[in-house]
């Protein structure tokens, strides 16, 4: 079991630690609902150093990225980030990730922790370009500082004007006394804030400084359980639940990051699927009756016939109602359609809605 550079601090804070993607990670500190609301209303800091960082450099770095990902990275300006995914050759998704462009010959790919080795092998197997790959996942730490008070709370830690970093853009500079920190206006909570990347040697110094600077703004350390409820309220996909090697970006409603203006792996098949329409679609739903949907539960039509399955589900801390996502046959995917969830021996009513569930 791997551990992040801050593992001992999470133990000192009394976090509930669990195995996750090969790492021992904090799942909660004071409880998922409390932590969730701290991020929505104030400010929270997550240790997400288990994520993977690959650097792609060289004259044809962009060509490699364009080949293995679905989005069009050629439109990126220096200092801009982009959400994308890597398709496999059979219609599914190897991983979803974020691309960071430093300059024309230097990019960073941030991948999911559980897929680091798989992604590394996949990208390398398609590197027929003049591009150098470096896997620096074990050298970097990553904190997600999320919540509406992030800019004001963190400004004292950097000479950079944090309020000027636009959504999905980043700067590299000094932060909490450390140099060459990547400060990115990204996150997976829907409540604003930053994700900051830095070398492991600076981890304790930065963690302490972030908590001290955020003290007057109500900052608290937050675990992975609240990260999951926060992203689900925003209708964001989680790899391994809502998307995987068997789900296409078209089915998963990721057509907006699938650009057929360029060539990429399996582009022709995905283009055909888009033109013909997928046989199933990822939908978001709210539960009308009592019951909490969980991953793997069957979704039924009003006649009780199976039409799909739940991929993510929870009791929304912000909305105080049960919500979820799942795949259903396309004919049932319209907003407003009533469906049933098989929760043990009971069939519970739900209605398909347009995400995000939570609107700030």
Backbone torsions as a table, in degrees:
resi	resn	phi	psi	omega
1	UNK	NA	124.8	177.6
2	UNK	-80.8	163.9	175.2
3	UNK	-140.7	151.6	178.3
4	UNK	-80.5	168.9	-179.6
5	UNK	-64.3	-16.4	-177.4
6	UNK	-105.0	9.5	-174.6
7	UNK	-53.6	-45.6	-176.6
8	UNK	-65.5	-30.7	178.4
9	UNK	-68.8	-40.0	177.6
10	UNK	-61.5	-38.8	176.5
11	UNK	-63.8	-44.3	179.4
12	UNK	-60.2	-34.8	-178.6
13	UNK	-80.1	-4.2	178.0
14	UNK	79.1	24.3	179.6
15	UNK	-65.5	148.7	171.1
16	UNK	-80.5	116.7	-174.9
17	UNK	-102.0	139.1	-179.8
18	UNK	-138.5	156.5	172.8
19	UNK	-72.3	131.5	179.1
20	UNK	-148.9	118.8	177.0
21	UNK	53.8	36.7	177.8
22	UNK	85.0	1.7	179.2
23	UNK	-118.0	154.8	167.2
24	UNK	-89.1	116.7	-172.3
25	UNK	-127.8	152.6	176.6
26	UNK	-77.7	118.8	179.4
27	UNK	-89.7	-29.2	175.3
28	UNK	-164.9	159.9	178.3
29	UNK	-116.0	-59.1	-178.1
30	UNK	-112.6	-5.5	-178.9
31	UNK	127.7	140.9	-171.4
32	UNK	-61.7	-42.5	-177.0
33	UNK	-66.4	-42.8	178.6
34	UNK	-63.3	-46.1	-178.6
35	UNK	-65.2	-39.5	177.6
36	UNK	-57.8	-48.0	-177.9
37	UNK	-70.0	-30.7	176.0
38	UNK	-60.5	-42.4	179.4
39	UNK	-69.1	-41.4	-179.1
40	UNK	-66.0	-38.5	-172.7
41	UNK	-99.9	-30.0	-171.4
42	UNK	-129.9	-99.5	-172.9
43	UNK	-165.3	133.1	177.5
44	UNK	-134.4	156.7	176.7
45	UNK	-125.7	127.0	180.0
46	UNK	-108.7	136.6	167.4
47	UNK	-88.9	108.4	178.7
48	UNK	-121.1	40.4	-177.0
49	UNK	-71.1	-5.4	176.6
50	UNK	-73.8	-15.8	179.6
51	UNK	-62.9	157.2	-176.7
52	UNK	-100.0	141.8	177.5
53	UNK	-123.1	115.7	174.3
54	UNK	-111.4	134.3	174.5
55	UNK	-104.0	135.4	-180.0
56	UNK	-120.3	118.8	-175.0
57	UNK	-132.4	154.4	176.8
58	UNK	124.1	173.8	-175.7
59	UNK	-61.9	-31.2	-177.6
60	UNK	-113.3	27.4	178.0
61	UNK	-58.6	-45.3	179.4
62	UNK	-63.2	-38.2	-179.4
63	UNK	-61.2	-41.4	177.9
64	UNK	-64.3	-46.2	180.0
65	UNK	-61.4	-41.9	178.9
66	UNK	-62.8	-34.6	-178.2
67	UNK	-72.5	-40.2	-172.6
68	UNK	-94.4	-10.3	-179.3
69	UNK	-118.7	160.0	-175.5
70	UNK	-88.0	-30.5	-178.3
71	UNK	-78.3	166.5	-177.3
72	UNK	-97.8	97.8	-177.5
73	UNK	-76.1	-8.9	-179.8
74	UNK	-69.3	-17.5	-178.7
75	UNK	-85.2	-6.7	-176.3
76	UNK	-71.7	136.1	169.9
77	UNK	-88.5	160.6	174.0
78	UNK	-58.0	134.6	-179.4
79	UNK	84.0	17.2	179.6
80	UNK	-117.8	148.4	178.7
81	UNK	-116.1	160.4	-176.8
82	UNK	-147.7	131.9	173.3
83	UNK	-80.8	137.1	-177.2
84	UNK	-156.7	-178.0	173.2
85	UNK	-144.7	161.2	176.8
86	UNK	-106.7	116.5	178.7
87	UNK	-81.6	149.8	171.2
88	UNK	-92.1	-170.8	-174.9
89	UNK	-92.9	2.2	-176.0
90	UNK	-120.7	17.7	175.7
91	UNK	98.0	-3.0	-179.1
92	UNK	-103.5	-167.7	-175.5
93	UNK	-121.0	124.8	176.3
94	UNK	-69.6	-43.0	179.1
95	UNK	-172.3	159.0	166.3
96	UNK	-106.1	151.7	-169.9
97	UNK	-159.9	173.8	174.1
98	UNK	-120.1	133.2	176.2
99	UNK	-99.6	133.8	175.0
100	UNK	-116.4	127.6	177.8
101	UNK	-103.4	117.2	175.5
102	UNK	-87.1	-47.3	175.6
103	UNK	-160.1	-175.5	-174.2
104	UNK	-59.9	-22.6	-176.9
105	UNK	-121.0	17.8	178.0
106	UNK	-146.9	122.3	179.1
107	UNK	-133.9	157.3	171.0
108	UNK	-123.1	137.4	175.2
109	UNK	-112.5	122.6	179.0
110	UNK	-106.0	116.0	-171.6
111	UNK	-115.7	165.3	-179.5
112	UNK	-70.0	142.5	-175.0
113	UNK	-56.6	-41.8	-176.5
114	UNK	-69.8	-14.0	-175.5
115	UNK	-111.9	8.9	-172.9
116	UNK	-54.4	-53.5	-177.1
117	UNK	-66.1	-44.2	179.4
118	UNK	-60.9	-47.2	-179.6
119	UNK	-63.1	-43.3	-179.4
120	UNK	-58.4	-46.7	-179.9
121	UNK	-66.1	-38.8	-178.5
122	UNK	-63.9	-49.9	-178.1
123	UNK	-64.0	-43.1	179.4
124	UNK	-62.6	-35.7	-178.4
125	UNK	-68.8	-17.0	179.1
126	UNK	-109.0	10.1	-178.1
127	UNK	-88.6	81.3	174.1
128	UNK	-100.8	21.2	-174.3
129	UNK	-110.4	169.3	174.1
130	UNK	-82.4	72.0	-176.3
131	UNK	-140.7	132.7	179.3
132	UNK	-101.2	129.8	-179.8
133	UNK	-106.5	136.5	175.6
134	UNK	-131.8	127.6	176.3
135	UNK	-97.8	101.9	-178.1
136	UNK	-106.7	23.4	-176.8
137	UNK	-56.4	-38.1	-177.2
138	UNK	-80.5	-8.1	-178.6
139	UNK	-100.0	-16.0	-174.6
140	UNK	-108.3	143.1	168.7
141	UNK	-108.0	158.4	-178.1
142	UNK	-142.9	124.1	173.2
143	UNK	-113.6	135.3	171.9
144	UNK	-102.8	112.6	179.8
145	UNK	-103.7	101.8	-165.6
146	UNK	-122.7	139.4	177.0
147	UNK	140.9	162.1	-175.2
148	UNK	-64.4	-16.8	-177.5
149	UNK	-99.9	10.7	-173.2
150	UNK	-60.8	-46.9	-175.9
151	UNK	-60.9	-52.0	-178.3
152	UNK	-63.4	-39.8	-176.2
153	UNK	-70.6	-36.4	-174.1
154	UNK	-92.5	-11.1	-175.2
155	UNK	-57.4	-34.0	-178.1
156	UNK	-66.3	-13.8	-176.2
157	UNK	-93.2	-4.9	-176.6
158	UNK	-143.2	141.7	174.1
159	UNK	-74.2	-13.8	176.5
160	UNK	-71.4	147.8	176.1
161	UNK	-82.5	97.5	-175.0
162	UNK	-63.5	-27.9	-179.3
163	UNK	-68.7	-16.1	-178.8
164	UNK	-93.5	-2.7	176.9
165	UNK	-83.7	108.3	-177.0
166	UNK	-70.4	160.6	177.0
167	UNK	-54.1	132.8	-178.5
168	UNK	61.0	34.3	169.4
169	UNK	-129.0	165.3	-178.4
170	UNK	-149.3	160.7	174.5
171	UNK	-129.1	155.2	174.3
172	UNK	-116.7	125.5	-177.9
173	UNK	-177.0	-159.3	-177.9
174	UNK	-80.8	138.7	176.2
175	UNK	-150.6	123.4	178.9
176	UNK	54.5	36.6	177.7
177	UNK	84.0	-7.5	177.9
178	UNK	-95.2	147.8	-179.3
179	UNK	-99.3	161.5	174.6
180	UNK	57.5	36.0	175.5
181	UNK	-84.4	132.9	175.9
182	UNK	-87.8	114.5	-178.0
183	UNK	-108.4	108.8	-171.0
184	UNK	-117.0	130.9	177.8
185	UNK	-84.5	66.8	179.4
186	UNK	-133.3	175.2	178.4
187	UNK	164.0	168.6	-174.8
188	UNK	-120.8	34.6	-176.1
189	UNK	-120.5	-22.3	-175.9
190	UNK	78.2	10.3	-179.9
191	UNK	-116.2	16.6	177.8
192	UNK	76.8	173.8	178.6
193	UNK	122.9	-159.7	-173.7
194	UNK	-134.8	156.9	165.4
195	UNK	-119.0	128.1	-176.6
196	UNK	-120.1	130.7	-178.0
197	UNK	-110.7	134.7	-177.6
198	UNK	-158.2	165.4	-179.7
199	UNK	-70.8	149.7	-176.4
200	UNK	-56.1	-32.8	-177.2
201	UNK	-61.7	-23.2	-178.7
202	UNK	-95.7	1.7	-169.5
203	UNK	-60.6	-51.3	-176.5
204	UNK	-64.7	-42.7	179.3
205	UNK	-59.5	-45.7	-178.1
206	UNK	-70.2	-43.4	179.1
207	UNK	-57.2	-48.0	-179.2
208	UNK	-63.0	-42.4	-178.6
209	UNK	-66.4	-38.6	179.5
210	UNK	-63.9	-45.2	179.9
211	UNK	-67.0	-36.6	179.4
212	UNK	-69.4	-44.5	-179.3
213	UNK	-67.0	-29.5	-177.9
214	UNK	-91.9	-0.6	-174.1
215	UNK	-55.6	-46.4	-178.1
216	UNK	-75.6	-6.5	-179.5
217	UNK	-107.3	8.7	175.7
218	UNK	80.9	23.7	-177.1
219	UNK	-66.2	145.2	175.7
220	UNK	-143.1	150.6	171.4
221	UNK	-70.6	141.2	-174.6
222	UNK	-125.7	141.7	-178.4
223	UNK	-95.6	177.2	-175.4
224	UNK	-69.2	-23.5	179.8
225	UNK	-64.4	-43.7	178.5
226	UNK	-70.2	-32.2	176.2
227	UNK	-59.7	-37.0	-179.3
228	UNK	-71.3	-43.2	179.4
229	UNK	-68.4	-34.9	178.9
230	UNK	-65.6	-45.7	-178.0
231	UNK	-69.4	-34.8	-179.7
232	UNK	-67.2	-39.6	176.3
233	UNK	-59.2	-25.1	178.7
234	UNK	-92.0	-0.5	-179.7
235	UNK	70.3	26.5	-179.2
236	UNK	-88.7	139.0	-178.0
237	UNK	-73.1	144.0	172.8
238	UNK	-114.2	123.5	-179.8
239	UNK	-64.8	136.8	-176.6
240	UNK	96.6	-22.0	175.1
241	UNK	-108.6	-67.8	-172.1
242	UNK	-90.6	-24.7	176.0
243	UNK	-136.6	148.1	178.1
244	UNK	-165.5	-164.4	-176.2
245	UNK	-66.1	-13.5	-177.0
246	UNK	-107.0	-3.9	-178.4
247	UNK	-109.2	133.1	-179.4
248	UNK	-88.1	156.1	176.4
249	UNK	-62.9	-25.6	178.7
250	UNK	-70.6	-46.3	176.4
251	UNK	-61.1	-37.5	-174.1
252	UNK	-82.8	9.4	-178.2
253	UNK	57.4	37.6	174.6
254	UNK	-106.7	27.9	175.3
255	UNK	-60.1	-28.3	-178.4
256	UNK	-69.4	-16.3	173.9
257	UNK	-110.8	15.7	-178.7
258	UNK	-116.8	99.6	-170.6
259	UNK	-106.0	113.7	-177.9
260	UNK	-87.7	16.8	175.3
261	UNK	-84.1	-0.3	178.5
262	UNK	-140.1	169.3	178.2
263	UNK	-96.5	133.8	174.2
264	UNK	-147.3	171.4	-176.4
265	UNK	-57.4	126.8	177.4
266	UNK	65.1	22.3	-177.2
267	UNK	-60.4	-41.7	-175.9
268	UNK	-62.2	-44.6	-179.2
269	UNK	-65.8	-39.5	179.6
270	UNK	-70.0	-35.5	176.9
271	UNK	-63.8	-41.8	177.7
272	UNK	-63.8	-41.7	178.4
273	UNK	-61.7	-40.4	179.0
274	UNK	-64.8	-42.9	-178.6
275	UNK	-67.6	-40.0	-178.0
276	UNK	-83.6	-22.6	-177.0
277	UNK	90.2	133.1	-179.3
278	UNK	-72.2	156.8	-179.8
279	UNK	-78.9	-18.4	177.0
280	UNK	-142.1	161.1	-179.7
281	UNK	-139.9	150.7	173.3
282	UNK	-78.6	128.7	-179.3
283	UNK	-124.9	160.3	173.5
284	UNK	-111.3	142.9	-178.9
285	UNK	-143.9	150.9	172.5
286	UNK	-110.3	139.8	-178.6
287	UNK	-85.6	129.3	-177.0
288	UNK	-86.9	-36.9	-177.8
289	UNK	-102.9	-176.0	-177.3
290	UNK	-79.5	129.4	178.6
291	UNK	150.4	147.1	-179.3
292	UNK	-113.8	122.7	179.6
293	UNK	-75.3	143.8	178.2
294	UNK	-129.2	157.6	179.6
295	UNK	-52.0	128.3	176.9
296	UNK	97.7	-14.9	178.9
297	UNK	-64.2	145.2	178.7
298	UNK	-73.9	142.5	169.9
299	UNK	-106.1	137.3	-174.6
300	UNK	-126.0	157.4	169.3
301	UNK	-81.7	178.6	-174.9
302	UNK	-68.8	-12.2	174.8
303	UNK	-89.3	-3.3	178.4
304	UNK	89.4	12.1	179.0
305	UNK	-90.2	139.6	-178.7
306	UNK	-66.1	129.6	179.8
307	UNK	-128.2	-0.2	-179.4
308	UNK	165.8	-159.3	-178.0
309	UNK	-151.9	156.6	177.9
310	UNK	-78.1	136.8	175.3
311	UNK	-107.1	-33.9	176.1
312	UNK	-143.8	143.7	177.4
313	UNK	-160.5	149.5	179.5
314	UNK	-165.0	171.1	167.1
315	UNK	-90.6	113.4	-175.4
316	UNK	-66.3	118.3	178.9
317	UNK	-63.8	-33.5	-178.3
318	UNK	-78.0	-39.4	-172.7
319	UNK	-96.3	-13.5	-179.2
320	UNK	57.5	36.3	174.8
321	UNK	-145.1	156.8	-179.6
322	UNK	-78.5	135.2	-179.1
323	UNK	-134.7	165.2	177.7
324	UNK	-170.3	175.0	174.9
325	UNK	-133.6	156.5	179.1
326	UNK	-176.7	173.2	177.3
327	UNK	-100.9	136.6	173.7
328	UNK	-134.2	158.3	172.7
329	UNK	-54.5	138.4	-171.3
330	UNK	-52.9	-34.1	-177.4
331	UNK	-63.8	-18.0	-179.3
332	UNK	-103.5	7.6	-168.9
333	UNK	-89.3	3.0	-177.7
334	UNK	-71.8	145.4	175.5
335	UNK	-60.9	138.7	179.1
336	UNK	93.8	-10.3	179.4
337	UNK	-70.0	132.3	177.0
338	UNK	-87.3	135.2	178.2
339	UNK	-132.7	174.6	177.6
340	UNK	-122.7	146.7	174.6
341	UNK	-114.0	129.5	176.8
342	UNK	-83.1	99.6	178.4
343	UNK	-106.4	102.2	-170.8
344	UNK	52.8	-119.3	-176.3
345	UNK	-93.1	1.2	-175.1
346	UNK	-108.9	143.5	174.4
347	UNK	-102.6	116.2	-172.4
348	UNK	-108.5	134.5	-177.1
349	UNK	-75.0	143.2	174.7
350	UNK	-146.2	164.4	178.7
351	UNK	-132.0	140.2	-179.5
352	UNK	-77.1	130.3	-176.5
353	UNK	-127.3	167.5	177.5
354	UNK	-89.9	123.2	176.9
355	UNK	-73.9	159.6	4.1
356	UNK	-77.7	155.9	176.2
357	UNK	-70.2	-42.4	-177.0
358	UNK	-95.9	128.1	177.8
359	UNK	-122.9	116.3	-175.9
360	UNK	-66.4	NA	NA
